[in-house]
Amino acid sequence: MVQEVLSVPDVTCNHCVAAIEGAVGGLQGVQSVTVDLDRKDVTIRFDDGQVAREEIVTAIQGEGYEVAHVG
């Protein structure tokens, strides 16, 4: 398993949390998704043999949130 922390500055409320957790959590190979509203980041544990980091970023962007950088 790989763990990534992505900075998502536009995360501001529980709706944002639910949207991102739903989009990323539904990807094959994703074990867990945790959104931290205070830090404005998303921590993802995933099997990089099943899902690429780029797919995760695309899923977040597909919900309307820009990924600023990897923390």
C-alpha positions in Angstrom: 0.0 0.0 0.0 1.0 3.6 -0.7 0.0 6.6 1.2 -0.3 10.0 -0.5 -1.3 13.4 1.0 -2.7 15.8 -1.5 -3.3 19.5 -0.8 -6.9 20.5 -1.8 -7.3 24.2 -0.8 -10.9 24.5 -1.9 -12.1 22.0 0.7 -14.4 24.0 3.0 -17.3 22.0 4.3 -18.7 18.5 5.0 -20.2 18.5 1.5 -16.7 18.8 0.1 -15.6 15.9 2.3 -18.4 13.7 1.2 -17.9 14.5 -2.5 -14.1 13.7 -2.4 -14.5 10.7 -0.2 -17.2 9.3 -2.5 -15.3 9.9 -5.7 -11.9 8.6 -4.5 -13.3 5.9 -2.3 -15.1 4.3 -5.2 -11.9 3.8 -7.2 -10.5 0.2 -7.5 -7.5 -0.3 -5.2 -8.3 2.6 -2.8 -8.2 1.3 0.8 -9.0 4.6 2.6 -9.7 8.3 2.1 -9.5 10.9 4.8 -10.2 14.6 4.2 -9.0 17.1 6.8 -10.9 20.3 6.7 -8.5 22.2 8.9 -5.4 21.3 6.9 -7.2 21.3 3.6 -5.7 18.0 2.5 -6.7 14.5 1.5 -4.9 11.4 2.7 -5.3 8.4 0.5 -4.0 4.8 1.1 -4.1 2.8 -2.1 -2.6 -0.1 -4.0 -0.5 1.6 -6.7 -0.7 -1.7 -8.7 -4.5 -1.2 -9.1 -4.9 2.6 -9.3 -2.5 5.4 -10.3 -2.0 8.6 -8.4 -3.2 10.4 -11.6 -6.5 8.6 -11.4 -7.0 9.8 -7.9 -6.2 13.4 -8.8 -8.6 13.2 -11.8 -11.4 11.9 -9.5 -10.9 14.8 -7.1 -10.8 17.3 -10.0 -13.9 15.7 -11.4 -15.8 16.8 -8.3 -14.6 20.4 -8.9 -11.7 20.6 -6.6 -8.2 21.5 -7.7 -5.2 19.6 -6.3 -2.5 22.1 -5.4 0.4 19.8 -4.6 1.5 16.7 -2.8 2.2 17.2 0.9 
